[in-house]
Amino acid sequence: MPRNPARALVAPALSAAALLSVSSCALAGQEQAAPPPVSVPASQSPAAAPTLTEAQARDALVTETDLGESWVPTRGFATWREAMLKATAEPAECGALLDALYADEIFGPDATARAAVGLDDEWGGAQLRYQVVAHRPDALDQALRRLAELPERCGSFTAAAAGGPLSVEVGAVDLPEIGDARQALRIVVGAVSEYEDAPRLTLDVAAVRVGDDAIAVTNGSLGEVPSDATLTAVELGTSRLEEVRKRGRAEV
């Protein structure tokens, strides 16, 4: 069945052509678990908005309707999360990356998740997770800088998982000039095996700061990752967060 694109992309920075291509096996599945250099400009948001309420943070979420016909609310964490992200690695910062991906803590454990949603692509098997988080702007920017350094520091490394060794590759991806600061990565995790059909996970990771709030997006699959959905979530989510913050200031 042909895929309906999430929407016409106004910026090709995170299109499939701009991302690394990847081949993978056809394994997929869902666990029935509980449901669901860096661009840091000197200028900050015009004025600090009050802390978002939970309702305001939910207004900044994306939905399955935003991403297209094939997307539905998640039925649980993808099985690859446990099999391919729960792993240890050296040096420590490379292991910390896997820990952050596994725990959904792209901005670190001290950032407060205000709202989150998980969405599944029923046609392609991808799972997208989107969060609105709050933290100090300097702490958010520090997290973005760490992400920016990872392709150089952890461009290629080996991790140890319960199912055996994993090879991990980390590359930088450009994002449009949105928000106050932003960073994106493409991460490929593969089982070390002599067989060509060994599991291979591809994960888009994107983070954008807007004042003292931010969005974090991960979109992963054992097949082809729909990067148009990643870009839609990032651009639309940033726009919604900016609008929610403006409304919050107007109501004060």
Secondary structure, 3 states (H helix, E strand, C coil): CCCCCCCCCCCHHHCHHHCCCCCCCCCCCECCCCCCCCECCCCCCCCCCCCCCHHHHHHCCCCHHHHCCCEEECCCCEHHHHHHHCEEECCHHHHHHHHHHHHCCCCCCCCEEEEEEEEEECCCCCEEEEEEEECCHHHHHHHHHHHHHHHHHCCEEEEEECCEEEEEEEEEECCCCCCCEEEEEEEEEEECCCCCCCCEEEEEEEEEEECCEEEEEEEEECCCCCHHHHHHHHHHHHHHHHHHHHHHHHHC
